[in-house]
Amino acid sequence: MTLNSKIWNRKHTAWGSNKKEYQASDSKVVTCAAVWRMPKELESGSHESPDDSSSNAQTLELLCHLDNTAHGNMACVMWEPMGDGKRLISLADNNILLWDLQESSAKAVLSSSTALEGKGQLKFTSGRWSPHHNCTQIATASDTTVRGWDTRSMRQIYCIENAHGQLVRDLDFNPNKQYYLASCGDDCKVKFWDTRNVTEPVKTLEEHSHWVWNVRYNHSHDQLILTGSSDSRVILSNMVSISSEPFGHMVDDDDLSDQEDHHQEEKSKEPLQDSIIATYEEHEDSVYAVEWSSADPWLFASLSYDGRLVINRVPRALKYHILL
């Protein structure tokens, strides 16, 4: 496996490629958001081949800032999963802001918004845009509560109160099962929900010993779940019982002999068991981010507080078990 590094020139410190920008002023933290364009030779569909051996820093182009002066500090920015990449949502304090990007004028226009209302100082901590339902739904986390929203009406469509015993840190939608949502939090748990019935979680994992900062579904094989925690560990789980293929990989009937067909039928009646595939302990500090590769479904990365970036692969035995 070959890894190539790229350096981007930009001002200020980035705390996330899609999240927020940090600035210190008079001992106060101010979080905001901006939209940047990568060099054209690295854009999807470009026919130009970038020089991977070059150590020269390339410059990111600042397109626009998301004006949040009237709405508070930015907590999260979410791109629309499908479409032309012109719409995004930001969460600022207790506000949900839907933006349309005007490429010709390099400007983001606020098209609609709504505010979370209730007692106390309610603030969003994270959110996720669902790839299902024509991209008309998002999920947000605030304190211990998870809420679903319709982006057309900007109204709440479901609410999971006390989803976790402590602060909810992250959310992710199952890419292949439209009603399934994963959440994680400071209670050291990862929970899986069916948003049609949020009375109880469908499944709960309790493998971490400290706050769970990230949970991510594999884009292609949704039984594979990544979690990262401030216990310095990354855990890869195989949650096959609540996946889109709970009985494993299905074989075309035309490819089976009568004997093989009978064997496959008996085998398909027994769902595979959920399990922890691997625990990765290469980090020496809190793991704040885990992500699957968008190009290789068996490749993933994790990033810890001390700046260590670790690239890992799904174990080969599990890969072939899923494929075959």
ChimeraX attribute file (.defattr): number of C-alpha atoms within 10 A of each C-alpha:
attribute: neighborCount
match mode: 1-to-1
recipient: residues
	/A:1	2
	/A:2	3
	/A:3	6
	/A:4	8
	/A:5	8
	/A:6	12
	/A:7	12
	/A:8	13
	/A:9	11
	/A:10	13
	/A:11	8
	/A:12	9
	/A:13	10
	/A:14	14
	/A:15	11
	/A:16	12
	/A:17	10
	/A:18	15
	/A:19	19
	/A:20	21
	/A:21	19
	/A:22	15
	/A:23	14
	/A:24	9
	/A:25	7
	/A:26	5
	/A:27	7
	/A:28	8
	/A:29	11
	/A:30	14
	/A:31	19
	/A:32	23
	/A:33	23
	/A:34	16
	/A:35	18
	/A:36	15
	/A:37	12
	/A:38	13
	/A:39	13
	/A:40	13
	/A:41	13
	/A:42	12
	/A:43	11
	/A:44	7
	/A:45	8
	/A:46	10
	/A:47	10
	/A:48	10
	/A:49	8
	/A:50	12
	/A:51	11
	/A:52	11
	/A:53	9
	/A:54	12
	/A:55	10
	/A:56	12
	/A:57	10
	/A:58	14
	/A:59	14
	/A:60	17
	/A:61	14
	/A:62	13
	/A:63	16
	/A:64	18
	/A:65	14
	/A:66	19
	/A:67	15
	/A:68	18
	/A:69	10
	/A:70	8
	/A:71	15
	/A:72	17
	/A:73	20
	/A:74	26
	/A:75	22
	/A:76	24
	/A:77	28
	/A:78	18
	/A:79	16
	/A:80	19
	/A:81	16
	/A:82	14
	/A:83	10
	/A:84	7
	/A:85	11
	/A:86	14
	/A:87	20
	/A:88	18
	/A:89	23
	/A:90	26
	/A:91	27
	/A:92	26
	/A:93	21
	/A:94	22
	/A:95	23
	/A:96	24
	/A:97	22
	/A:98	21
	/A:99	20
	/A:100	16
	/A:101	20
	/A:102	14
	/A:103	11
	/A:104	6
	/A:105	9
	/A:106	13
	/A:107	16
	/A:108	22
	/A:109	14
	/A:110	16
	/A:111	11
	/A:112	15
	/A:113	17
	/A:114	16
	/A:115	17
	/A:116	17
	/A:117	11
	/A:118	8
	/A:119	6
	/A:120	6
	/A:121	9
	/A:122	15
	/A:123	20
	/A:124	22
	/A:125	21
	/A:126	23
	/A:127	26
	/A:128	23
	/A:129	25
	/A:130	24
	/A:131	18
	/A:132	18
	/A:133	10
	/A:134	10
	/A:135	16
	/A:136	16
	/A:137	20
	/A:138	23
	/A:139	22
	/A:140	22
	/A:141	25
	/A:142	20
	/A:143	20
	/A:144	19
	/A:145	18
	/A:146	24
	/A:147	19
	/A:148	22
	/A:149	20
	/A:150	16
	/A:151	20
	/A:152	10
	/A:153	11
	/A:154	19
	/A:155	15
	/A:156	16
	/A:157	13
	/A:158	16
	/A:159	18
	/A:160	19
	/A:161	14
	/A:162	13
	/A:163	24
	/A:164	22
	/A:165	14
	/A:166	17
	/A:167	20
	/A:168	29
	/A:169	23
	/A:170	22
	/A:171	26
	/A:172	20
	/A:173	26
	/A:174	26
	/A:175	19
	/A:176	19
	/A:177	15
	/A:178	15
	/A:179	16
	/A:180	19
	/A:181	22
	/A:182	22
	/A:183	26
	/A:184	29
	/A:185	27
	/A:186	20
	/A:187	19
	/A:188	21
	/A:189	21
	/A:190	26
	/A:191	20
	/A:192	23
	/A:193	22
	/A:194	18
	/A:195	19
	/A:196	9
	/A:197	12
	/A:198	16
	/A:199	13
	/A:200	13
	/A:201	18
	/A:202	16
	/A:203	14
	/A:204	15
	/A:205	14
	/A:206	12
	/A:207	16
	/A:208	20
	/A:209	15
	/A:210	19
	/A:211	24
	/A:212	33
	/A:213	24
	/A:214	25
	/A:215	25
	/A:216	23
	/A:217	23
	/A:218	21
	/A:219	20
	/A:220	15
	/A:221	21
	/A:222	21
	/A:223	24
	/A:224	21
	/A:225	22
	/A:226	22
	/A:227	26
	/A:228	29
	/A:229	27
	/A:230	23
	/A:231	18
	/A:232	23
	/A:233	25
	/A:234	28
	/A:235	19
	/A:236	20
	/A:237	20
	/A:238	21
	/A:239	21
	/A:240	21
	/A:241	17
	/A:242	19
	/A:243	18
	/A:244	16
	/A:245	18
	/A:246	17
	/A:247	16
	/A:248	20
	/A:249	12
	/A:250	12
	/A:251	11
	/A:252	8
	/A:253	11
	/A:254	7
	/A:255	9
	/A:256	13
	/A:257	10
	/A:258	10
	/A:259	9
	/A:260	12
	/A:261	16
	/A:262	12
	/A:263	12
	/A:264	15
	/A:265	11
	/A:266	10
	/A:267	13
	/A:268	15
	/A:269	9
	/A:270	11
	/A:271	13
	/A:272	16
	/A:273	11
	/A:274	14
	/A:275	12
	/A:276	14
	/A:277	15
	/A:278	13
	/A:279	13
	/A:280	14
	/A:281	12
	/A:282	14
	/A:283	21
	/A:284	14
	/A:285	18
	/A:286	21
	/A:287	27
	/A:288	19
	/A:289	22
	/A:290	24
	/A:291	19
	/A:292	22
	/A:293	14
	/A:294	12
	/A:295	8
	/A:296	11
	/A:297	16
	/A:298	20
	/A:299	16
	/A:300	18
	/A:301	16
	/A:302	24
	/A:303	21
	/A:304	22
	/A:305	15
	/A:306	11
	/A:307	10
	/A:308	13
	/A:309	15
	/A:310	14
	/A:311	14
	/A:312	12
	/A:313	13
	/A:314	15
	/A:315	13
	/A:316	10
	/A:317	8
	/A:318	13
	/A:319	14
	/A:320	9
	/A:321	10
	/A:322	14
	/A:323	10
	/A:324	10
